Amino acid sequence: MIWNASIVLCNWIDQHIDTKNTNVLELGAGCGLPGIHCALNGANETFLTDLEEELHYPTSLTAEFNIKIKPLKWGRDNSVIFKNECGHLFDLVLASDCVSTDVYGRSSWHFLCDTVDELLSPNGRLLVCSVRRPNDGLEEFLQLLKETLAHIELVSTDGDVEIHECRRFKLL
Ligand SMILES: C[S@@+](CC[C@H](N)C(=O)[O-])C[C@H]1O[C@@H](n2cnc3c(N)ncnc32)[C@H](O)[C@@H]1O
C-alpha cells in the first residue's frame, strides 16, 4: 500500500534536495517510494529498511540503482549492528508516516529516535513526513527528536501532511 505521506515526501524532495551522491536510508519504508525516488535521482546508495516480514520488493531496480534492502527494527542495538554492517552513516534519513502512536505505541518513538541518532551522519538531515491525525502524538515525538538531535523545522504543510526536517545543528 502506498500512503499519501510518501507521495508528498517525494514531491518535496524533488523540489528541495539534490540527492546526487548522497547515502540514503529509508526507515519503515513500506513500499519505499521516497527511497526509490532518491535512488532514481542519483543517490549514491539507498537502503530501504523495514521489519523483516514487510520487505517485499522486486529486485529489478536494485542493482542498477544501488538500492539495498535490509531488515531494520528500530532500536539502539539493532541500529549499531546495522551501522557496523553498512560501514557508514547516512546523509539523508527518511521516515514517512512512521509516527503512528495508536498503531505502534509511544515506545516506538524512543526506538525510532535511537535509530536516527545512531545512523544519521553529523551533517545529515532527517525528514519526518506525517499525516496529521487526532492525538497522533507527533509534537511529543518531535520534542524527543529535538532533545536527541538539536534542531527541528517544519518545512512543509500540504493539506494534512507535514514534513519536518531535523539536523544535529541549526543552519545559519
Ligand atoms: C504507515 S506505514 C508507512 C510506510 C511507508 N513509509 C509509507 O509512507 O508509505 C509504517 C511502516 O513502519 C514500519 N514499522 C513499524 N514499526 C516498526 C519498527 N519497530 N521497526 C521498523 N519498522 C517499523 C511498518 O512495518 C510500516 O511499513
The ligand as an SDF file (V2000), in Angstrom:
LIG
                    3D

 27 29  0  0  0  0  0  0  0  0999 V2000
    2.1890    3.5160    7.9590 C   0  0  0  0  0  0  0  0  0  0  0  0
    3.4770    2.5340    7.3170 S   0  0  0  0  0  0  0  0  0  0  0  0
    4.3260    3.7060    6.2790 C   0  0  0  0  0  0  0  0  0  0  0  0
    5.0410    3.0310    5.1620 C   0  0  0  0  0  0  0  0  0  0  0  0
    5.8100    3.9490    4.2180 C   0  0  0  0  0  0  0  0  0  0  0  0
    6.8950    4.6170    4.8990 N   0  0  0  0  0  0  0  0  0  0  0  0
    4.9010    4.9570    3.5280 C   0  0  0  0  0  0  0  0  0  0  0  0
    4.9110    6.1470    3.8620 O   0  0  0  0  0  0  0  0  0  0  0  0
    4.1500    4.5180    2.6520 O   0  0  0  0  0  0  0  0  0  0  0  0
    4.6240    2.4160    8.7060 C   0  0  0  0  0  0  0  0  0  0  0  0
    5.8000    1.4760    8.4600 C   0  0  0  0  0  0  0  0  0  0  0  0
    6.6300    1.4480    9.6310 O   0  0  0  0  0  0  0  0  0  0  0  0
    7.0680    0.1150    9.8420 C   0  0  0  0  0  0  0  0  0  0  0  0
    7.4010   -0.0870   11.2670 N   0  0  0  0  0  0  0  0  0  0  0  0
    6.5740   -0.0070   12.3230 C   0  0  0  0  0  0  0  0  0  0  0  0
    7.2120   -0.2640   13.4650 N   0  0  0  0  0  0  0  0  0  0  0  0
    8.4950   -0.5270   13.1250 C   0  0  0  0  0  0  0  0  0  0  0  0
    9.6640   -0.8710   13.8720 C   0  0  0  0  0  0  0  0  0  0  0  0
    9.6090   -1.0220   15.1970 N   0  0  0  0  0  0  0  0  0  0  0  0
   10.8210   -1.0400   13.2110 N   0  0  0  0  0  0  0  0  0  0  0  0
   10.8560   -0.8900   11.8520 C   0  0  0  0  0  0  0  0  0  0  0  0
    9.7940   -0.5830   11.0910 N   0  0  0  0  0  0  0  0  0  0  0  0
    8.6210   -0.4040   11.7170 C   0  0  0  0  0  0  0  0  0  0  0  0
    5.8690   -0.7260    9.4220 C   0  0  0  0  0  0  0  0  0  0  0  0
    6.2250   -2.0630    9.1340 O   0  0  0  0  0  0  0  0  0  0  0  0
    5.3640    0.0390    8.1970 C   0  0  0  0  0  0  0  0  0  0  0  0
    5.9410   -0.4080    6.9960 O   0  0  0  0  0  0  0  0  0  0  0  0
  1  2  1  0
  2  3  1  0
  2 10  1  0
  3  4  1  0
  4  5  1  0
  5  6  1  0
  5  7  1  0
  7  8  2  0
  7  9  1  0
 10 11  1  0
 11 12  1  0
 11 26  1  0
 12 13  1  0
 13 14  1  0
 13 24  1  0
 14 15  1  0
 14 23  1  0
 15 16  2  0
 16 17  1  0
 17 18  1  0
 17 23  2  0
 18 19  1  0
 18 20  2  0
 20 21  1  0
 21 22  2  0
 22 23  1  0
 24 25  1  0
 24 26  1  0
 26 27  1  0
M  CHG  2   2   1   9  -1
M  END
$$$$
